[in-house]
């Protein structure tokens, strides 16, 4: 079993795609920048320049309404080998 450490990164990214699901949405994001959030580990630095799928709570998606081509700034944690999750209150247009 792989154990994850507590981690958060402030990510600036361009929205590639958005898809709604029950209770959340999945944003495909091209990561441009991944800043540290002290005292947490930054596990997003290796993904700069790559596209990742981030799960975002539906209410946060409704408040910000990001669309393909938009730049966003959000707090993201890595939750497993391919799991990325947005902080429930930390997303805005960049």
Backbone as a ProteinNet text record, in pm:
[ID]
protein_1_A
[PRIMARY]
XXXXXXXXXXXXXXXXXXXXXXXXXXXXXXXXXXXXXXXXXXXXXXXXXXXXXXXXXXXXXXXXXXXXXXXXXXXXXXXXXXXXXXXXXXXXXX
[TERTIARY]
84.2	0	89.1	56.5	130.3	67.2	149.9	100.5	127.8	24.1	38.1	68.4	147.8	173.5	77.7	51.3	-34.9	30.7	-44.1	13.6	-90.1	-45.7	-127.8	-34.7	-86	-12.5	-109.6	-64.1	-143.7	-106.3	-202.8	-179.1	-243.3	-167.9	-221.7	-225.5	-341.5	-357.6	-458.3	-453.9	-553	-649.6	-779.4	-882.1	-882.7	-866.1	-871	-1012.1	-1074.4	-1208.4	-1271.4	-1404.8	-1478.6	-1593.3	-1609.8	-1717	-1782.3	-1914.8	-1988.8	-2022.2	-2021.6	-2064.2	-2150.1	-2193.5	-2275.6	-2192.2	-2220.7	-2153.6	-2020	-1967.7	-1839.1	-1827.6	-1724.9	-1690.2	-1544	-1505.6	-1365.7	-1316.3	-1214.3	-1151	-1022.5	-1007	-878.3	-800.8	-686.7	-609.1	-467.4	-421.7	-280.9	-208.6	-127.2	-61.9	49.6	41.5	142.2	239.8	189.1	268.9	214.4	303.6	262.8	344.5	281.3	348.6	329.6	428.6	422.6	311.8	255.9	161.7	220.4	306.9	369	263.9	283.7	398.8	384.8	295.5	264.8	362.2	376.3	458.1	389.3	468.5	418.6	443.2	337	350.3	306.2	282.4	237.2	349.3	466.3	575.6	614.8	608.3	645	541.3	426.5	319.5	311.2	400.4	402.6	430.2	347.2	358.2	275.8	213.6	132.8	-14.5	-100.1	-243.7	-285.8	-360.4	-409.6	-559.7	-626.3	-769.7	-786.5	-855.5	-874.2	-1023	-1056.9	-1196.5	-1224.5	-1335.6	-1373.7	-1517.6	-1546	-1684	-1778.3	-1900.1	-1997.1	-2029.1	-2041.8	-2076.2	-1963.9	-1839.2	-1726.8	-1726.9	-1757.5	-1767.4	-1876.6	-1990.5	-2101.7	-2066	-1986.5	-1948.5	-1847.7	-1756.4	-1648.4	-1678.7	-1751.8	-1789.7	-1673.5	-1567.8	-1457	-1494.3	-1445.8	-1471.9	-1339.4	-1339.5	-1215.9	-1154.9	-1024	-951.1	-930	-1011.8	-996.2	-870.3	-807.8	-698.6	-757.9	-720.3	-769.2	-652.4	-678.7	-584.8	-661.5	-610	-678.7	-578.2	-623.6	-541	-573	-468.5	-484.8	-399.9	-454.3	-376.2	-375	-268.3	-258.3	-304.2	-399.8	-457.8	-426.4	-334.3	-297.5	-221.4	-191.3	-111	-169.5	-302.1	-362.5	-477.4	-483.5	-594.7	-555.2	-624	-599.9	-732.6	-729.7	-852.3	-835.4	-936.4	-935	-980.6	-921.3	-968.2	-1111.2	-1200.8	-1342.4	-1374.6	-1281.1	-1312	-1208.3	-1103.6	-989.7	-978.7	-1065	-1050.7	-1103.1	-1031.1	-1072.8	-1014.1	-1065.7	-1005.8	-871.7	-775.4	-640.2	-626
-117.9	0	124.8	219.5	345.1	445.1	506.9	605.2	744.2	830.3	966.9	1059.7	1160.7	1263.6	1379.2	1455.2	1572.7	1668.5	1712.6	1797.8	1892.3	2012	2111	2194.7	2237.7	2325.9	2429.1	2552.2	2654.3	2649.7	2608.2	2580.1	2687.4	2736.3	2820.4	2732.9	2730.5	2638.2	2693.4	2637.7	2666.9	2549.9	2581	2477.4	2421.5	2290.4	2221.9	2169.4	2115.6	2058.4	2055.1	2050.1	2038.9	1940.8	1848.4	1749.7	1735.7	1747.1	1736.6	1591.1	1558.9	1428.4	1453.3	1349.2	1363	1414.5	1536.4	1592.8	1658.9	1640.8	1702.9	1720	1789	1800.9	1761.7	1728	1700.3	1804.9	1878.7	1976.3	1916.9	1918.7	1885.2	2016.1	2019.8	2143.1	2124.8	2221.3	2225.7	2310.6	2247.5	2313	2405.2	2532.5	2631.3	2659.7	2650.3	2686.7	2611.5	2568.9	2500.1	2557.7	2642.5	2708.7	2632.7	2645.2	2583.7	2645.3	2564.1	2607.5	2559.7	2640.7	2598	2570.2	2470.3	2381.8	2251	2244.3	2119.7	2091.4	1963.5	1922.5	1966	2003.5	2039.1	1919.5	1844.6	1727	1754.4	1880.9	1916.5	1969.8	1996.6	2055.6	1974.6	1842.3	1756.7	1758.6	1820.9	1822.2	1953.1	2047.3	2172	2136.6	2191.7	2163	2043.4	1974.2	1856.2	1884.4	1797.6	1808.7	1702.9	1747.1	1656.8	1675.3	1573.6	1579	1601.7	1710.2	1748	1742.6	1671.4	1668.3	1794.3	1861	1988.1	1974.7	2017.4	2012.1	2092.7	2040.6	2104.6	2247.9	2274	2410.4	2509.1	2465.6	2551.9	2576.2	2472.7	2488.6	2587.8	2579.6	2670.5	2814.2	2833.6	2968.5	3032.6	2953.6	3008.3	2992.4	2889.9	2856.6	2861.2	2785.6	2784.2	2712.1	2766.8	2709.8	2684.2	2596	2572	2703	2714.6	2835.5	2932.7	2922.5	3009.9	2972.4	3071.9	3046.2	3051.8	2955.6	2949.2	2932.4	2970.1	2951.1	2872.9	2756.6	2675.8	2599.5	2557.8	2479.1	2332	2253.5	2113.7	2024.5	1906.4	1803.7	1678.2	1605.2	1476.8	1370.8	1288.2	1190.1	1046.8	1023.3	888.5	895.8	782.5	782.2	867.6	872.2	951.2	1037.4	1061.4	1136.4	1276.7	1376.5	1515.9	1576.7	1651.2	1703.6	1850.7	1931.5	2074	2097.2	2198.4	2243.6	2292.5	2267.3	2300.7	2449.9	2538.6	2682	2764	2701.3	2776.7	2763.8	2837.3	2845.7	2981.1	3040.8	3168.6	3177.3	3272.4	3298.7	3366.8	3330.1	3387.2	3508
0	0	0	-85.5	-93.6	2.4	84.4	178.7	122.7	118.1	69	186.4	159.3	258.8	235.1	340.4	327	229.8	129.1	25.9	-31.5	-66.3	-137.2	-224.3	-338.4	-428.4	-483	-498.2	-565.6	-713	-794.4	-935.2	-1022.1	-1119.2	-1225.7	-1349.3	-1417.8	-1529.7	-1630.2	-1749.7	-1853.2	-1861.1	-1863.9	-1873.6	-2016	-2026.7	-2155.4	-2180	-2074.6	-2085.7	-1947.2	-1942.8	-1817.4	-1837.9	-1743.7	-1751.8	-1615.4	-1611.8	-1486.2	-1455.7	-1326	-1276	-1152.8	-1088.5	-969.2	-852.1	-807.6	-690.9	-717.2	-838.9	-870.7	-1022.5	-1061.2	-1202.7	-1216.7	-1336.2	-1364.2	-1462.9	-1420.3	-1507.7	-1562.4	-1693.1	-1753.7	-1761.2	-1694.4	-1681.4	-1734.2	-1813.9	-1855.1	-1751	-1669.4	-1556.1	-1604.9	-1566.2	-1603	-1489.8	-1367.6	-1250.5	-1129.8	-1040.2	-916.9	-801.8	-722.1	-610.7	-480.2	-392.4	-260	-175.7	-86.7	16.6	149.3	211.6	337.8	444.3	526	542.7	464.9	366.3	297	183.2	150.4	36.4	-93.3	-192.9	-325.6	-417.1	-446.6	-532.7	-676	-710.2	-844.8	-933.9	-877.2	-954.7	-1076.1	-1066.9	-1179.6	-1292.1	-1268.5	-1367.8	-1446	-1418.7	-1495.9	-1642	-1731.1	-1873.7	-1918.3	-1823.2	-1855.7	-1829.2	-1881.6	-1859.1	-1757.6	-1655.7	-1551.4	-1535.2	-1483	-1453.6	-1304.3	-1268.2	-1128	-1094.8	-988.1	-941.2	-860.5	-895.4	-833.9	-782.9	-656.8	-608	-698.7	-718.2	-807.9	-768.8	-637.6	-596.1	-628.8	-622.1	-658.8	-809.9	-888.1	-1033.7	-1069.2	-999.8	-1027.7	-992.6	-889.2	-846.8	-942.2	-997.2	-1081.3	-1230.5	-1269.2	-1406.9	-1507.4	-1483.5	-1579.1	-1708.1	-1818.9	-1951	-2022.6	-2121.2	-2196.7	-2247.6	-2226.6	-2265.1	-2150.8	-2044.5	-1927.8	-1849.6	-1788.9	-1694.2	-1554.4	-1472	-1334.4	-1238.4	-1115.2	-1004.3	-899.2	-859.4	-761	-676.6	-560.2	-468.9	-494.5	-519.1	-559.2	-469.8	-440	-371	-456.2	-443.7	-511.3	-413.7	-455.8	-365.9	-401.2	-490.1	-531.1	-661.8	-721.4	-843.2	-956.3	-968.9	-1076.7	-1026.4	-894.8	-839	-796.9	-851.3	-816.1	-772.7	-662.5	-603.6	-570.4	-605.1	-574.7	-431.3	-367.8	-236.9	-254.7	-158.9	-178.8	-187.4	-151.1	-157.7	-232.6	-281.5	-336.3	-488.3	-561.6	-706.4	-751.8	-846.9	-905.8	-1046.3	-1121.7	-1254.4	-1234	-1317.6	-1306.1	-1396.8
[MASK]
++++++++++++++++++++++++++++++++++++++++++++++++++++++++++++++++++++++++++++++++++++++++++++++

